[in-house]
Amino acid sequence: MADGNENGQSSFSWLEFAMTQTARQTSWSAFLKVFFDDKSCSHYQVTIPQPARQLHFTDMHGRTDIRCRSHIIVCIAALFLLNPCKQSKLSVQHSAFQLPTQLTGFTADTPHSPAGGDKTTQERLPFRAIRPSKGALATSLLGKGDRDLSQATRLAPTFMLLSLLLISCGVGSIRCSSMTVYDNITDMISLLDFKRDITNDSRQALRSWHANIPLCSWEGVHCNLGRVTKPHLSEQGLLGQISPSLGNLTFLRTLDLSKNGFTGELPPLNRLHRLEYLDLGHNSLQGTIPDTLTNCSKLRILDLSANLLMGEIPLAIGRLSNLREVWLSSNNLTGTIQPSLKNNSQLEDIVLTDNKLTGTIPDEMGIFPSLVYLGLGGNMLSGGIPETLYKYNQSSLQYLYLYSNMLGKTLPSNFGDTFPDLKHLCLDNNNFEGHLPASLGNISRLRLLNLSSNNFIGQVPGSFGNLALLEYLILQRNNFWGFMPIEFGDLKQLTHLDTSDNNLQGGVP
């Protein structure tokens, strides 16, 4: 197989393959380029930036498939057929590219050409001009002895057949799009950058993350049509920082890195406009919650709980109109609860427990029609329980945690009338006072009631005997007096009762 001529200039056959070296001698930039001589014609290009070493052709599910690799030939033929330019030349340049088996019938030769040549061509490595050999695929395309590309009309029937094949296979499944291949490599490089920032992978969760393995075959990586949609790496014992390169995975829908040992600040994820699920909880992330996170407009679940985050909850969180769950518990967040949350009308879980939030509970906390879980305990909230939380029917609310704050005032007489499905009610470690309303006995599905460490007075309501599903009743450290209601004998599911540090008399009925 002969190389190109000394001047580096060639007149090429129908297909030519060349290797082009980048300015940096230590690395290669692999690219596939289909173009036409006429500058007025559009060109088709795929660029594979470093450190990629190999260009893979995979099917829509990310599996390496020789049939899929052969699709590039069909794509080339279709592009050539549709080319409006006269006497065009179609060429393919490549490096680090594994030739499809359909091209192995080509043999290399060095066509002759006039002396001279442009500087760009001279700087390239020697070209190998490939012409068809006997019995090869190209022979059937070009015809015996016919190497004159100006007679492209003779190829029309064959190209028409290949084009029909392209259509019959489905343009979407063949995916000639240059951007698809390019972006797939971008995804690979982004995840390799992420791996590079991991300082400890004790469970070898990323052992399959190598450039010579198809991206969508990597452990924990889920793809759709060749693009990464979900790297699931929860509870893998990973240590290190979260690489900003994850912000380049623009087709990402789910990102779950929870329960690892990640440190540093939250990476910029503002380009992930398709992201719906973000769980970075139970790590050691520091810094503030960036406002740019709210650019993830499709976000439905946001979990940053159990980290070391500080600062205020972003005011712009109200822009996440699709948000269903927000878990920011067990951090060091300060400031007030943002009233802008009212714009997230579909919220089901609001969990802000165990932070350093101050101010009052906004009235907006009671206007969510689908609210299931409201966790505001373990902060420094003051004032009373907003009227909106008990005035309107809270038919969806099942968990209400307001413990360990500085909340006060008395509970209104109708407090228990609007929670038909409430299972847990925790008001302990606050400054509530006054008598317990009998309406608490109307919360028929209640399983846990914790009113300890407050300033409640009076007798324990006999209506508590209606709470047939109650398992935990904690009334310690208050100022209750009198006898325990006889109705307590009807609480068949009760397993834990604590009435210590009160002024109650007698025993449990």
Disulfide bonds with the S-S distance in Angstrom:
Cys41-Cys85 1.50
Cys75-Cys176 1.88
Cys216-Cys223 2.17
